Amino acid sequence: MFKSKVRSVLYGGALDSVFFSDAGPISNWFVQVGKVKYGNEPELYSLQKTHNDLLSSANQLFGLYRNGSIDQAHAGMKDIEKLSDRFQELLSQVEKRLALRADIV
């Protein structure tokens, strides 16, 4: 969903400024659920850092787009793709470990 929202903005769609901020749903999840329930998971810090990198990169691309550097903004989607893949990879690692733990209990 993150990549789609970024791509939408870079191709003329409306910017959901709350989604791409520290008050967005993913950021809120880290504060309200992630740190509380999964704070001891080794990947949580990396997940949060990757999410922050995604937000920062997206906002940089939005700035390029607003300033007329549309081709450069579009080219920057490759960074969003890499970061998003990394986020998914980390999330899968946590999910697998938690599933294994649940099977053991």
GUSE-52790 format. One record per atom (N, C-alpha, C, O): x, y, z; residue in three letters. Coordinates in steps of 0.2 Angstrom, whole numbers, padded with zeros to 4 digits, always signed. Atoms other than C-alpha are relative to their C-alpha. Layout:
// residues N
XYZALA
...
***
This chain:
// residues 105
+0004-0006+0000MET
+0000+0000+0000MET
+0004+0006+0000MET
+0003+0011-0003MET
-0004-0006+0000PHE
+0014+0012+0004PHE
+0003+0002-0007PHE
+0002+0008-0009PHE
-0003-0002+0006LYS
+0022+0011-0013LYS
-0005+0002-0005LYS
-0004+0007-0009LYS
+0006-0002+0005SER
+0005+0013-0022SER
-0002+0007+0002SER
-0003+0011-0002SER
+0001-0007-0002LYS
+0002+0029-0012LYS
+0005+0005-0002LYS
+0004+0010-0004LYS
-0006-0004+0002VAL
+0019+0036-0016VAL
-0001+0001-0008VAL
-0001+0006-0010VAL
+0000-0001+0007ARG
+0017+0032-0034ARG
-0006+0004-0003ARG
-0006+0008-0007ARG
+0005-0004+0002SER
+0000+0039-0035SER
+0001+0008+0001SER
-0001+0012-0004SER
-0002-0007-0001VAL
+0006+0056-0028VAL
+0005+0002-0006VAL
+0004+0008-0009VAL
-0005-0002+0005LEU
+0021+0056-0041LEU
-0003+0000-0007LEU
+0000+0002-0011LEU
+0004+0000+0007TYR
+0008+0053-0055TYR
-0006+0005+0000TYR
-0011+0004-0004TYR
+0005-0005+0000GLY
-0003+0068-0050GLY
-0006-0001+0005GLY
-0010+0003+0005GLY
+0005+0002-0005GLY
-0014+0060-0036GLY
+0001+0005+0006GLY
+0006+0009+0007GLY
+0000-0004-0006ALA
-0018+0069-0020ALA
+0005-0003+0006ALA
+0005-0009+0006ALA
-0005+0002-0006LEU
-0005+0068-0005LEU
-0004-0001+0006LEU
-0008+0004+0008LEU
+0003+0001-0007ASP
-0012+0060+0011ASP
+0006+0002+0005ASP
+0009-0002+0007ASP
-0005-0003-0004SER
-0001+0071+0022SER
+0000-0004+0007SER
+0006-0004+0010SER
+0000+0003-0007VAL
-0006+0062+0038VAL
+0003-0007-0001VAL
+0007-0009+0003VAL
-0003+0006+0001PHE
-0002+0045+0031PHE
+0008+0000-0001PHE
+0011-0004+0002PHE
-0007-0001+0001PHE
+0016+0051+0026PHE
+0003+0004+0006PHE
+0008+0008+0004PHE
-0003-0004-0005SER
+0019+0059+0043SER
+0001-0005+0006SER
-0001-0011+0006SER
-0001+0004-0006ASP
+0024+0053+0061ASP
-0007-0001+0003ASP
-0007-0005+0008ASP
+0007+0002-0003ALA
+0005+0053+0065ALA
-0004-0005-0004ALA
-0009-0006-0003ALA
+0004+0004+0005GLY
+0001+0041+0051GLY
-0001-0007+0004GLY
+0002-0008+0009GLY
+0002+0007-0004PRO
-0006+0023+0055PRO
+0006-0004+0001PRO
+0006-0008+0006PRO
-0005+0004-0001ILE
+0010+0014+0053ILE
+0005+0002+0006ILE
+0007-0002+0010ILE
-0004-0003-0005SER
+0020+0026+0064SER
-0004-0001+0007SER
-0001-0003+0012SER
+0004+0001-0006ASN
+0005+0025+0077ASN
+0001-0008+0002ASN
+0001-0009+0008ASN
+0000+0007-0001TRP
+0006+0006+0076TRP
+0007-0002+0004TRP
+0007-0005+0009TRP
-0007+0001-0003PHE
+0025+0006+0081PHE
-0001+0003+0008PHE
+0002-0001+0012PHE
+0000-0003-0006VAL
+0021+0017+0096VAL
-0005-0004+0005VAL
-0004-0005+0010VAL
+0005+0003-0004GLN
+0005+0009+0102GLN
+0000-0007+0001GLN
-0003-0010+0006GLN
+0000+0007+0000VAL
+0007-0009+0098VAL
+0007-0003+0000VAL
+0009-0007+0004VAL
-0006+0003+0001GLY
+0024-0013+0091GLY
+0005+0000+0006GLY
+0007-0005+0008GLY
-0005-0001-0006LYS
+0035-0006+0106LYS
-0003-0004+0006LYS
+0001-0006+0010LYS
+0003+0002-0006VAL
+0023-0012+0119VAL
-0001-0008-0001VAL
+0002-0011+0004VAL
+0001+0007+0001LYS
+0019-0030+0112LYS
+0006-0004-0003LYS
+0008-0009-0001LYS
-0005+0004+0003TYR
+0034-0034+0102TYR
+0007+0004+0001TYR
+0012+0003-0003TYR
-0006-0004-0001GLY
+0048-0022+0109GLY
+0006-0004+0001GLY
+0012-0002+0000GLY
-0006+0004+0000ASN
+0059-0037+0112ASN
+0002-0004-0006ASN
+0007-0007-0006ASN
-0002+0003+0006GLU
+0059-0043+0095GLU
+0006+0003-0004GLU
+0006+0009-0004GLU
-0006-0003+0002PRO
+0076-0040+0087PRO
-0001+0004-0007PRO
+0003+0009-0008PRO
+0001-0004+0006GLU
+0069-0034+0070GLU
-0004+0006+0001GLU
-0005+0010-0003GLU
+0004-0006-0001LEU
+0058-0021+0078LEU
+0003+0007-0002LEU
+0000+0011-0005LEU
-0004-0007+0001TYR
+0071-0007+0078TYR
+0001+0001-0007TYR
+0000+0006-0010TYR
-0002-0001+0007SER
+0076-0011+0060SER
-0007+0001-0004SER
-0007+0005-0009SER
+0007-0002+0003LEU
+0057-0011+0055LEU
-0001+0007+0001LEU
-0003+0010-0004LEU
+0002-0007-0001GLN
+0054+0006+0063GLN
+0005+0004-0004GLN
+0003+0009-0007GLN
-0004-0004+0004LYS
+0070+0013+0055LYS
-0001+0000-0007LYS
-0001+0005-0011LYS
+0001+0001+0007THR
+0066+0006+0038THR
-0007+0004-0002THR
-0007+0007-0007THR
+0007-0004+0001HIS
+0048+0014+0040HIS
+0002+0007+0000HIS
+0000+0011-0004HIS
-0002-0007-0001ASN
+0056+0031+0045ASN
+0004+0002-0007ASN
+0003+0007-0009ASN
-0004-0001+0007ASP
+0068+0029+0029ASP
-0005+0001-0005ASP
-0004+0005-0010ASP
+0005-0001+0005LEU
+0053+0026+0019LEU
-0004+0007+0000LEU
-0005+0010-0006LEU
+0003-0006+0000LEU
+0044+0041+0025LEU
+0004+0006-0002LEU
+0002+0010-0006LEU
-0005-0005+0002SER
+0059+0052+0023SER
+0001+0000-0008SER
+0001+0005-0011SER
-0001+0000+0007SER
+0062+0046+0005SER
-0006+0002-0004SER
-0006+0006-0009SER
+0006-0002+0004ALA
+0044+0048+0000ALA
-0001+0007+0000ALA
-0003+0010-0005ALA
+0000-0008-0001ASN
+0044+0066+0007ASN
+0005+0003-0005ASN
+0003+0009-0007ASN
-0005-0003+0005GLN
+0060+0070-0003GLN
-0003-0001-0007GLN
-0002+0004-0011GLN
+0002+0001+0007LEU
+0052+0063-0019LEU
-0006+0005-0001LEU
-0007+0007-0006LEU
+0006-0005+0001PHE
+0036+0073-0016PHE
+0003+0007-0001PHE
+0000+0011-0005PHE
-0003-0007+0001GLY
+0047+0089-0014GLY
+0003+0000-0007GLY
+0002+0006-0010GLY
-0003-0001+0006LEU
+0056+0085-0030LEU
-0006+0001-0005LEU
-0006+0005-0010LEU
+0006+0000+0005TYR
+0039+0082-0039TYR
-0003+0007+0000TYR
-0005+0010-0005TYR
+0003-0007-0001ARG
+0032+0099-0032ARG
+0004+0005-0003ARG
+0002+0010-0006ARG
-0005-0005+0003ASN
+0048+0108-0038ASN
+0001-0001-0007ASN
+0005+0002-0010ASN
+0000+0001+0008GLY
+0045+0101-0056GLY
+0005-0005-0002GLY
+0006-0006-0008GLY
-0005+0005+0002SER
+0059+0088-0055SER
-0004-0007+0000SER
-0002-0012+0003SER
+0004+0006+0000ILE
+0046+0075-0060ILE
+0004-0006-0002ILE
+0003-0012+0001ILE
-0004+0006+0002ASP
+0058+0063-0069ASP
+0004-0003+0005ASP
+0005-0009+0006ASP
-0005+0002-0006GLN
+0070+0063-0054GLN
-0005-0003+0005GLN
-0002-0008+0008GLN
+0005+0003-0005ALA
+0055+0060-0043ALA
-0002-0007-0002ALA
-0002-0012+0002ALA
+0002+0007+0003HIS
+0049+0045-0054HIS
+0006-0005+0001HIS
+0005-0010+0003HIS
-0006+0004-0001ALA
+0067+0038-0054ALA
+0001-0002+0007ALA
+0004-0007+0008ALA
-0001+0001-0007GLY
+0067+0039-0035GLY
-0004-0006+0003GLY
-0003-0008+0008GLY
+0004+0005-0002MET
+0054+0026-0034MET
+0004-0007+0001MET
+0001-0011+0005MET
-0004+0006-0001LYS
+0067+0013-0036LYS
+0003-0001+0008LYS
+0003-0006+0010LYS
-0002+0000-0007ASP
+0073+0018-0018ASP
-0006-0002+0004ASP
-0005-0006+0009ASP
+0006+0002-0003ILE
+0055+0016-0012ILE
-0001-0007+0000ILE
-0003-0011+0005ILE
+0001+0007+0002GLU
+0054-0001-0020GLU
+0005-0004+0005GLU
+0003-0009+0008GLU
-0005+0004-0004LYS
+0070-0007-0011LYS
-0001+0000+0008LYS
-0001-0005+0011LYS
+0002-0001-0007LEU
+0065+0000+0006LEU
-0006-0004+0002LEU
-0006-0007+0007LEU
+0006+0003-0002SER
+0048-0007+0005SER
+0001-0008+0000SER
-0002-0011+0004SER
-0002+0007+0000ASP
+0055-0024+0000ASP
+0004-0002+0007ASP
+0002-0007+0009ASP
-0004+0001-0006ARG
+0067-0023+0015ARG
-0005+0000+0006ARG
-0005-0005+0011ARG
+0005-0001-0005PHE
+0052-0018+0026PHE
-0004-0007+0000PHE
-0005-0010+0006PHE
+0004+0006+0001GLN
+0042-0033+0020GLN
+0004-0006+0002GLN
+0002-0011+0006GLN
-0005+0006-0002GLU
+0057-0045+0023GLU
+0001+0000+0007GLU
+0000-0006+0010GLU
+0000-0001-0008LEU
+0059-0039+0041LEU
-0006-0003+0003LEU
-0006-0006+0008LEU
+0006+0002-0003LEU
+0041-0041+0044LEU
-0002-0007-0001LEU
-0004-0011+0004LEU
+0001+0008+0001SER
+0040-0059+0037SER
+0005-0004+0005SER
+0002-0009+0008SER
-0004+0003-0005GLN
+0055-0063+0048GLN
-0003+0000+0007GLN
-0003-0006+0011GLN
+0003-0001-0007VAL
+0046-0057+0064VAL
-0006-0005+0000VAL
-0008-0009+0005VAL
+0006+0004+0000GLU
+0030-0066+0058GLU
+0001-0007+0001GLU
-0002-0011+0004GLU
-0002+0007+0000LYS
+0039-0083+0055LYS
+0002-0002+0007LYS
+0000-0007+0010LYS
-0002+0002-0006ARG
+0047-0082+0072ARG
-0006+0000+0005ARG
-0006-0005+0009ARG
+0006+0000-0004LEU
+0031-0078+0081LEU
-0004-0006-0001LEU
-0007-0008+0004LEU
+0004+0006+0002ALA
+0022-0092+0072ALA
+0003-0006+0003ALA
+0000-0010+0006ALA
-0004+0006-0002LEU
+0036-0104+0077LEU
-0001+0000+0008LEU
-0002-0006+0011LEU
+0001+0000-0007ARG
+0034-0098+0095ARG
-0007-0002+0002ARG
-0007-0006+0007ARG
+0007+0002-0001ALA
+0015-0100+0095ALA
-0001-0008-0001ALA
-0004-0011+0003ALA
+0000+0007+0001ASP
+0018-0118+0089ASP
+0003-0004+0005ASP
+0001-0009+0007ASP
-0003+0003-0006ILE
+0029-0122+0103ILE
-0004+0000+0006ILE
-0004-0005+0010ILE
+0004-0001-0006VAL
+0018-0116+0116VAL
-0006-0004+0000VAL
-0010-0004+0005VAL
***
